Structure formats: C-alpha cells, structure tokens
Amino acid sequence: MTAVLLSVHVLAAIVFVGPVTVATSMFPRYARAALAGEGSAAPVTLLHRISRVYAVLAIAVPVFGLGTAVAMGVLGDAWLIASLVLTAAAAALLGLRILPAQAEVVAALGGESDSRAPVTARRLSMTSGVFALLWAVVVVLMIVRPGSTTGV
C-alpha cells in the first residue's frame, strides 16, 4: 500500500505541481509584453487558467503525501514537518498572492482599467520565483530526508 501511495504522490507532484510552477513562472513575461502592447492577451489568459486549474489538482500532492507518511510511520519526522510547512507556504503564496495578481492582470488586459497591472506583473516575477524555490526545497527534503534512518 505504501508503494501505491508514494507512486501516486510522486506522480501527482510531477503532473500537477510541475505545470502550475511553469505557468506561474511564464506568466509575468507574457503579461508584461501584453500590457506594453507588444503581445497578445491570449497566452496570459491561458497561463492564468492553467495556474488556477492545476492549483486545485495539486491538492492531491499533500493529501497522498500525508497518506504515505502515515503508512511509512514518519509523520513526526522533522524533514516531513518542514516539507509540510513549506508546502503550506507555497499553497498560501499561490492562492493569496499569485492567482489574485494574475487575475488582476487578466482583468486589465480584458479592458477593465487598472493602472497597477504593470507593477503587479513585475512583482509576479519575484513571487513566482519564490513559489518555485519553495517547491525545489520540498523536493530536496523529500529525497534527502535529513535525520531519517531511511535517508541518503
């Protein structure tokens, strides 16, 4: 059972977290170009939709991760707790900062005037970089598992 849970957890991370991370990192570039009149709004809208949809689907990652942790008996290990905290931070950043900022830019491109949209698009570069960095640290913690007797 542990192997199945771990397999689904890893597959969900690759299939769901990967695309949302790529979409959020690509969004600022296309948003700045579209806001400057040098590009189309279509890629910006598509990247926002990908970010939203895959953010919801990515909920499967911590769900199956917790199931795996329970099955492995590592729920109280420091590396897992740190990973959970970083995952929660990444989810909060995505849900409270990135997706609303993307929606603001998409609305501005749709004709709803918002003079803050170019500033928002520039800030999204840093925010999406922090989001990707959080996930990178979680991946390293999942592989190395510092302090674990099963770690490398």
Steps between C-alpha positions, in 0.01 A plus 500: 500500500786736581646455152166588340455811714857612438463441125178703482659774715805529273293482180262767629796723586645462152174527308330773705763706683737508203255670262378754755861591579587542132180697427555738791861558397407570135204725581693819591696508174191469282301735724760777474511462122120504467465800732760687294306423182779276370312174533161337513284451808424141395814339649453698820143378535604142422784505755263636765250225425772234521616648831147492645407151381826333594504677837177318585624169364827536695306459825545128432874532570482574874197272541686198362819618667333491841359157423847382406650651816245324719562169322877542541472611862694823445228752577698655788837519322655845474559479124135421442375776728730748324368378164140544616570853622671590170216341302248705698707813437512425126124439492433823690728694267324354198148548631540835673753681282569342163152404380335828609782701338466298180124562504565873541726504195255293293219740597712798397572337164126434460424869506440556868742785558745445779803722513672260742510209254854569366636523855312184592647316200853601601447385859371166377847414372642503850196337657492215250874453550448461875216256428729287282779519758268374774411198288866437420583491872209263564626266226849499653355427844295214356809346342763561766275472809757641746505312829299211359630151548389427143660815355805523281 
